[in-house]
């Protein structure tokens, strides 16, 4: 536990002071907090992350990181914890000393029962604005996966399937 020498002056400073493992995100300078995910959510997350890591890390093309893991999209107003973050070696921003600042290449979010609009609207708009190349949203109840690819600075729907994802960015398909 840290001793507070001076009060935080920005919400990013508040975010940086939260205890490790706190499920919190800062989006457009608004702090969002949510409870821990359900076991069903985590099982889907693990299945997808395992197949993604097998492909990305198995080919030494980059890293696959699961939440909780902070992704600071900018220095002052936006820090998120995507369920799955993919950072390719070709990305100019890499993980340094266990932390990441920049825009990941691919993000997967698993919907939470009481807060679907957060991933379907708020975070989709945020990832589009910052230029995340590919964004997948998965409904853990139905296993429906919807994919979006950044084309001319806007997301275009690239796929929708039950229990599988095809990533044009990674040029591979994944079943879960």
Buried (B, 14 or more C-beta within 10 A) or exposed (E): EEEEEEEEEEBBEBBEEBEEEEBBBBBEEEBBEBEEBEEEBBBBBEBBBEBBBEBBEEEEBBBBBBBBBBBBBEEEBBBBBBBBBBBBEEBEBEBEEEEBBBBBBBBBBBBBEEEEEBBBEBBBEBBBEBEBBBBBBBBBEEBBBBBBBBEEEEBEEBBEBEBEBBBEBBEBEBEB
